[in-house]
Amino acid sequence: DQNIAMDKFGRYRLNDLHKAALNAGLDVVHKTPSEFLRTQMAQAFVDVIEKSGQGDHSPVESLPRGKKQGTFADELVALKYCGWLHPTFEVHVYRVYQQASRDEFLRIHERSLASLEFRPMTDALLEHRTKLGLKTMHYHYANECDLLNKIVLGKTAKEFRESMCLDASVSLR
């Protein structure tokens, strides 16, 4: 239930992870991000990440002032920090991470299936509009889908979802 802020490089704010562990009732008051980064284990871990040469930014950065203050760390360092905080917290974070990964995989898989189903329609629409000398914009595809939904369902996709109390993320196919 704790939001974990990220910076523009996709690094996680370790202070938020610390706060989440505290809110979970774990005895980690003295296990702050700065204490973690002073450990030999953390320093060696960060050194390996830096030497791997991936990314154009430091794997760890502390911002002392402003709205975005805190210690921001690469995803691997953030996961290592969770393990250092407490084993129970580490398992919880891994489970949340696994579920998010599965959800993302399913979302991408469903999108790829949808694109396969729509490929003939989108190709035909583009070909027809090109023959007419018309430029095809992204919204033309959505308009075509709405037209088909009106023919088949008698309503747009949005209207149909609302009438059936379906979430916007539910595919009508």
C-alpha positions in Angstrom: 0.0 0.0 0.0 3.0 2.3 -0.2 3.9 4.2 -3.3 7.5 3.9 -4.3 8.7 7.0 -6.2 10.9 6.7 -9.2 13.2 9.2 -10.8 13.6 10.0 -14.5 16.1 7.2 -14.8 13.7 4.6 -13.4 15.6 4.3 -10.1 13.5 3.6 -7.0 13.5 5.8 -3.9 14.9 3.6 -1.1 13.4 5.8 1.5 9.9 4.7 0.3 10.9 1.1 0.6 12.1 1.7 4.2 8.8 3.4 5.0 6.9 0.5 3.6 8.8 -2.0 5.7 8.1 0.2 8.8 4.4 0.4 7.9 4.3 -3.4 7.7 5.3 -3.5 11.3 8.9 -4.7 10.8 11.6 -3.6 13.2 13.8 -1.8 10.7 14.0 1.7 12.2 17.8 1.8 12.0 18.1 0.1 8.6 18.0 3.3 6.6 19.2 3.6 3.0 22.3 5.4 4.1 23.2 2.6 6.6 22.7 0.1 3.8 24.9 1.9 1.4 27.7 2.0 4.0 27.9 -1.8 4.2 30.7 -3.5 2.4 28.1 -5.8 0.7 26.2 -2.9 -0.7 29.3 -1.1 -1.9 30.6 -4.2 -3.6 27.2 -4.8 -5.2 27.0 -1.2 -6.5 30.6 -1.4 -7.8 29.7 -4.5 -9.9 26.7 -2.7 -11.4 28.8 0.4 -12.2 31.5 -1.8 -13.8 29.0 -3.5 -16.0 28.6 -0.3 -17.8 24.9 -0.5 -18.4 23.0 2.8 -18.3 24.2 6.4 -18.6 23.7 7.2 -15.0 24.9 6.2 -11.6 23.1 3.2 -10.0 22.7 5.1 -6.8 22.1 8.8 -6.2 21.1 10.7 -3.1 19.3 14.0 -3.5 19.5 16.0 -0.2 17.0 18.7 -0.8 13.8 19.6 -2.6 10.6 17.8 -3.5 12.4 14.8 -4.8 14.9 14.3 -2.0 16.0 10.8 -1.0 18.2 8.0 -2.1 17.3 6.6 -5.5 18.7 3.3 -6.6 18.8 1.0 -9.6 16.2 -1.8 -9.6 18.8 -4.5 -8.6 20.1 -2.3 -5.7 16.5 -1.7 -4.6 15.8 -5.4 -4.5 19.1 -6.0 -2.6 18.0 -3.3 -0.1 14.7 -5.1 0.5 16.6 -8.3 1.3 18.9 -6.4 3.7 15.9 -4.8 5.5 14.2 -8.0 6.4 13.6 -11.5 4.9 9.8 -11.2 5.3 9.9 -7.9 3.5 12.1 -9.4 0.8 9.7 -12.2 0.1 6.8 -9.8 0.0 8.5 -7.5 -2.5 9.5 -10.5 -4.7 5.9 -11.7 -4.8 4.6 -8.3 -5.7 7.3 -8.0 -8.4 6.4 -11.4 -9.8 2.7 -10.5 -10.0 3.5 -7.2 -11.7 5.7 -9.1 -14.2 3.0 -11.6 -14.9 0.4 -8.9 -15.3 2.6 -7.0 -17.8 3.3 -10.2 -19.7 -0.4 -10.9 -20.1 -1.1 -7.3 -21.1 1.5 -7.5 -23.8 0.3 -10.9 -24.9 -3.3 -9.7 -25.2 -2.2 -6.6 -27.2 -0.3 -8.8 -29.6 -3.3 -11.0 -30.1 -5.5 -8.0 -30.7 -3.1 -6.6 -33.2 -3.1 -9.9 -35.1 -6.9 -9.8 -35.2 -7.0 -6.2 -36.4 -4.2 -6.4 -38.9 -6.4 -7.2 -41.9 -8.8 -4.4 -41.0 -6.1 -1.8 -40.4 -4.3 -2.8 -43.6 -7.5 -2.5 -45.6 -8.4 0.8 -44.0 -5.0 2.2 -44.8 -5.0 0.9 -48.4 -8.5 2.3 -49.0 -7.7 5.8 -47.6 -4.5 5.9 -49.5 -6.3 5.1 -52.8 -8.6 8.0 -52.0 -5.6 10.2 -51.4 -6.5 10.7 -47.8 -4.0 10.8 -44.9 -4.8 8.1 -42.2 -4.5 9.3 -38.6 -4.4 7.1 -35.5 -7.9 8.0 -34.6 -9.3 6.7 -37.9 -8.6 3.1 -36.6 -10.5 3.7 -33.4 -13.4 5.3 -35.4 -13.6 2.2 -37.6 -13.7 0.0 -34.6 -16.5 2.0 -33.1 -18.4 1.8 -36.4 -18.1 -2.0 -36.3 -19.2 -2.1 -32.6 -22.2 0.0 -33.4 -23.2 -2.4 -36.2 -22.6 -5.5 -34.2 -23.5 -4.4 -30.7 -25.7 -1.4 -31.4 -23.3 0.7 -29.2 -19.8 2.0 -29.1 -17.3 -0.1 -27.1 -17.4 2.5 -24.3 -21.3 2.5 -24.2 -21.4 -1.3 -24.2 -18.9 -1.6 -21.4 -20.9 0.9 -19.3 -24.2 -1.0 -20.0 -22.6 -4.3 -19.0 -20.6 -2.8 -16.0 -17.3 -3.9 -17.5 -14.0 -2.4 -16.6 -12.3 -0.4 -19.4 -9.4 -3.0 -19.4 -11.7 -5.9 -20.4 -11.4 -6.8 -24.0 -14.7 -7.0 -25.9 -13.4 -9.7 -28.1 
